[in-house]
């Protein structure tokens, strides 16, 4: 019997839908009944994580805990959350729940090791970059992580918030491409799309550079946990 996955969603809604879709698409199944039982709480009341971490914004942990308990009470056997910055609260949230909370950053770094990548670039929110949560995880796996600064980082934030989160169908990605190229020129073997809006941006705005998708790695980790097979 397959286990049930609970998604702490709403951070943001499109990223939540993207994770759900990737679980479905990458599950080996020949009929509806072969797919994994998934519960989703699209909790858009969860405050912005970067604002909380860097600008004394509202604490997102209470709403994240509320979602976790709702999903657990509904029968979830494990939890996943499609937000890289939210993983700053991973350890605290895990202590508040009785079921495993899979770690997207860990799964991503494990994937890089499997690919033999020892140096990667990171595009992510200011909250993820400035707290260093990806760097700490990467260090455990012997991976050097390169991050943008100044105007390059500003361009990434604009793409995330003024592009994808704002629902813009078109967006000038020239500055973001420059930021990615800079990281690749510094020796990065791949660009980690370290905000769950960025895989969506790659598809929406047709960005082209060597990339690693943490949302996809989380989806695959959830499939494996649930007892499914990956296709």
C-alpha positions in Angstrom: 0.0 0.0 0.0 1.3 3.4 -1.0 1.7 6.1 1.7 0.0 9.4 1.6 1.8 12.7 0.9 0.8 16.0 2.5 1.8 19.3 0.7 2.2 22.4 2.8 1.3 24.8 0.0 0.5 28.4 -0.8 4.1 29.5 -0.9 3.2 30.3 -3.6 0.1 28.7 -5.2 1.7 28.2 -8.7 4.7 26.6 -7.1 2.3 24.3 -5.2 0.6 23.3 -8.4 3.9 22.7 -10.0 5.0 20.3 -7.3 1.7 18.4 -7.5 2.0 18.2 -11.3 5.6 16.9 -11.1 4.7 14.2 -8.6 1.9 13.0 -11.0 3.9 13.3 -14.2 6.9 11.4 -12.7 5.0 8.6 -11.0 5.1 5.4 -13.0 1.4 4.6 -13.3 -0.8 2.9 -15.9 -4.2 4.0 -14.4 -5.6 6.4 -11.8 -5.3 3.9 -9.0 -1.6 3.6 -9.5 -1.0 7.2 -8.5 -0.1 8.5 -5.0 -2.7 9.8 -2.6 -1.8 13.5 -2.1 -3.3 16.0 0.3 -2.7 19.7 -0.4 -3.3 22.6 1.9 -2.9 25.7 -0.3 -2.5 28.0 2.8 -2.0 31.4 1.3 -2.2 32.9 4.8 1.4 31.8 5.5 3.4 35.1 5.7 6.3 35.8 3.3 9.4 34.0 4.5 12.0 36.5 3.2 10.1 39.4 4.9 10.1 37.4 8.1 13.7 36.4 8.0 15.2 39.7 6.9 12.8 42.5 7.7 11.0 41.6 10.9 7.9 40.5 9.1 5.2 38.2 10.5 6.4 34.8 11.6 5.3 32.1 9.1 5.8 29.2 11.5 2.4 29.2 13.2 0.5 29.0 9.9 3.0 26.3 8.6 2.4 24.4 11.8 -1.4 24.7 11.3 -1.1 23.3 7.8 1.1 20.5 9.0 -1.3 19.4 11.7 -4.3 19.6 9.3 -2.5 17.4 6.8 -1.4 15.0 9.5 -4.9 14.7 10.9 -6.1 14.1 7.3 -3.9 11.0 7.0 -0.6 12.2 5.6 2.3 9.9 6.3 4.9 12.6 5.4 5.0 16.3 4.6 6.7 18.3 1.9 6.7 22.0 1.2 7.4 23.7 -2.1 9.3 26.7 -0.8 13.1 26.8 -0.5 13.2 29.7 1.9 10.6 28.0 4.1 13.3 25.4 4.8 14.9 27.9 7.2 12.0 26.7 9.5 12.4 23.0 8.6 14.0 21.9 11.9 11.5 23.9 14.0 8.5 22.6 12.1 9.8 19.0 12.2 9.8 19.2 16.0 6.1 20.3 15.9 5.0 17.3 13.8 4.8 13.5 14.3 5.5 12.5 10.7 8.6 13.1 8.5 9.1 16.4 6.8 11.2 15.8 3.7 14.0 18.3 3.0 14.1 19.7 -0.5 17.6 21.2 0.0 19.0 17.8 1.1 17.4 16.0 -1.8 18.8 18.6 -4.2 22.4 18.3 -2.9 22.2 14.5 -3.0 21.2 14.8 -6.6 24.2 17.0 -7.4 26.5 14.5 -5.7 25.0 11.7 -7.8 25.7 13.8 -11.0 29.3 14.4 -9.9 28.8 18.2 -9.5 31.0 19.8 -6.9 30.4 23.5 -7.7 26.9 25.0 -8.3 25.4 28.4 -8.7 22.3 29.4 -6.7 19.5 31.6 -7.8 17.1 32.2 -4.9 15.4 34.8 -2.8 17.3 37.1 -0.5 16.0 35.1 2.4 17.5 31.9 1.1 20.8 33.5 0.0 21.4 35.7 3.1 20.5 33.1 5.7 23.0 30.7 4.0 20.7 27.7 4.4 21.7 26.2 1.0 25.4 26.9 1.7 25.2 24.9 5.0 23.5 22.0 3.3 25.9 22.1 0.3 29.0 22.1 2.6 27.8 18.8 4.1 28.0 17.2 0.7 31.3 18.8 -0.3 29.7 21.2 -2.8 30.9 24.7 -3.4 28.0 27.1 -3.8 28.3 30.4 -5.7 25.7 33.1 -5.3 25.0 36.4 -7.1 25.3 39.8 -5.5 24.3 43.4 -6.0 22.3 44.0 -9.2 22.4 40.3 -10.2 20.6 39.3 -7.0 18.2 42.2 -7.4 17.3 40.9 -10.8 16.5 37.4 -9.4 14.2 39.0 -6.8 12.4 41.0 -9.4 11.9 37.9 -11.6 10.4 36.0 -8.6 8.2 38.7 -7.2 7.4 41.0 -10.2 7.3 38.2 -12.7 6.0 34.8 -11.5 4.3 35.8 -8.3 2.7 38.7 -10.0 1.4 36.5 -12.7 3.1 38.3 -15.6 2.9 36.4 -18.8 6.0 38.2 -20.2 9.0 39.5 -18.4 12.4 40.9 -19.5 14.9 38.2 -18.3 18.0 39.9 -19.7 19.4 40.7 -16.2 18.6 37.2 -14.8 20.4 35.6 -17.8 23.4 37.8 -17.0 23.3 36.7 -13.4 23.2 33.0 -14.4 26.0 33.4 -16.9 28.2 35.1 -14.3 27.8 32.1 -12.0 28.6 29.6 -14.8 31.6 31.7 -15.8 32.9 31.5 -12.2 32.9 27.7 -12.4 29.3 26.5 -11.6 28.5 23.3 -13.2 24.7 23.9 -12.9 22.4 26.6 -11.6 20.2 25.6 -8.7 16.7 27.1 -9.2 16.5 27.7 -5.5 13.1 29.3 -5.4 10.1 27.3 -6.4 9.0 30.1 -8.7 12.2 29.8 -10.7 11.4 26.5 -12.5 8.1 28.1 -13.5 10.1 31.2 -14.7 12.3 28.9 -16.8 9.2 27.5 -18.5 7.2 30.7 -18.7 10.0 33.0 -20.0 12.0 30.3 -21.9 15.2 30.7 -20.0 18.0 28.5 -21.2 21.0 27.5 -19.1 22.2 24.3 -17.3 19.8 24.1 -14.3 18.8 21.9 -11.4 15.2 21.9 -10.3 14.7 21.3 -6.5 11.0 21.1 -7.0 11.6 18.1 -9.2 14.0 16.5 -6.7 11.4 17.0 -4.0 8.7 15.4 -6.2 10.9 12.4 -6.8 11.7 12.1 -3.1 8.0 12.1 -2.3 7.3 9.4 -4.8 10.1 7.2 -3.4 8.8 7.8 0.2 5.3 6.9 -0.8 6.4 3.6 -2.3 5.9 4.6 -5.9 8.2 4.2 -8.9 9.7 7.1 -10.8 9.4 7.4 -14.6 
